[in-house]
Amino acid sequence: MTRIAIAAFIAAVVLYFVSLYVYIPILPAFVAGRTPTLAAVGIVLAMYGLWTAVLRMPMGIAADATGRNRPFLVLGTLMAGAGAAVMLAGRSLGTLALGRAFTGVAAAAWVPMMAVFAGYFAPRQAIFATSLLSFASSLGQMIGTGSTGLVESLGGYGLTFVAAVGFSILASLIFLIVKIPKSAERRPEPLSGRSILAVARRRDVIVPSLTNALCQFGVWALTFGFMPLLAARMGAGAGATGLIMTLNIAANTAANLFATLIANRGGRRPLLYLSFAVFAGGAMLAAFGATLPFLFVSTVLMGLANGLFFPILLGLSIQRVDTAQRSTAMGIHQAVYAVGMFTGPWVGGIVADALGIRAMFAIVAAFSFVGPGSLFLLYRDPVKEG
């Protein structure tokens, strides 16, 4: 029964991420068609990360306080469809920003998803669980972005948003009936501001969280921010742009799988530093590459890097946290790294307007190695991790 529940949960997560990503390759161009400035495009795109950052920690705290996760899974997943519907109906930047904000609310459901899924496994398998669910999320992203060109060719931009609505409904139905681990649906335990602060002050929680925020700044400024516009300016159509993003997520998925396989082994620190360097190298290649093939190589490198550092940092932040506080720790981690998801497109748009997209890519490339690498020097695992 547990294996069936795990399989169903993974299927729901895949559908959830398809609903969030099926329109992503065309979204920057869709927004750019309604404004002349890249800074405005960045602000609309940043709404996703902003509301994710605002809501993820409260959602994790609420899940721990109520002892219930299912309502957050179902309603959060439905918000992905609601956001897509609002963007489809949008004729102004304000409406597009509102729809994108709704999808940010939906993304906050990733907190209880991770916490519930970890409940299917023993605490010592936390990194394995986060890597496996990260693999599922990457698979959903890959399917979503990989189908963008086909869906767009069949019914235009609008059909991609309609598809997102349908996939979100399917995912919510699975979350409604899937068997939830007893540890994730439990009698609520009292949470105080002091206990929440105690979790937030733990070095093994906050340092991986802040490191991931710096990593996601680069990912969302480049991969899910201005890479599609850079590709379009280099002559790529909707199909080629979708392929660039699909290759990124395919590489991300492969790296997630690798992270799953090595989850319980040592040596994670050098692997993280390597992933920071690979991401920076890929971004630099996009900054200076003269033709589209450079972007294809660049996106693969950045996808491999993200697929390594994301699940490892996520798993490290909850590995030593008690089950009763795991949603809180997960909420803290995801709220902190979501700040990078918000500031990446926002700051990236400002820099791109001032210096150009390629210069912005070069600056972010340098930051993506120096920032996370320097911060992670502060990390000390309570148990030696290799």
C-alpha angles and dihedrals in degrees: 000000000000092000091051090050091049091050092048092047091051090049091052091049091051091052091046092056093044087057091051096046110032091095099033098101091057098035099088091050090043090055094039089059087067100047137038097216130076090211090064091048089052092051093053092047090047092060088081093058094038096059091038088056093046096049109032098078095044089048092052091047091047091050091052092043095051098035087225127113105162097078090053091049095050099041094040092053092049089054089065089064092043091054092049090050092051092049090049090054093042120116097167137051089247093058092045090050090050092051092047088049089055089055088051088056088051091051090058087071086074086082097065090036091060093041094049094045092050086056090068089065139053116267092250088062094058095117090046090052095047091046092050093049090044086055089053091049091050090049090053091048091049093050090046098049092037091059096045095092093048094046092046091050090052099049112357129248091317095063091060090060092046089052089052090056092052095049092049091054092050092050093049091052091055092048088050094061106024117114110254120210113256090237089061096047102046143135106290117255121212114263122197133189087249094055092047091049090049090057092045092051095054109113092215088059105038102041095055088044095053091043090053090049090059090046093050090049087067096040094052096040091053118016099035095022122044105354091092091052092047089051092048091051088052090055103268118147127212092277095050092044090051089049091053091055093042091054089051092053093042088056089045090052093049091050090048088055091049090049088052091053094050096035096113096042129089129247097074095137097063089042089056093050089049091052091052090053094047092051091050091048092051092049091049090052090056090048094056104024113117100201140036095261088067089058091052091055091042094053092049092052093048091047092052091050095048091047089059106040097040101061094035093054091043093051094046091055094060103026096100099031120110116251092245090060100034096102089050092051090045090049091050092049095047094043090052096047090044087066085069090049089055101041095043098069092033097052091034090057092050093049092044091052091050102039107011133263096276093051089050090053091052093049093048090047092058093044092049091063102036098041103051093033093055095044096048089060084079093061119109118174113217085226117043107260101185 
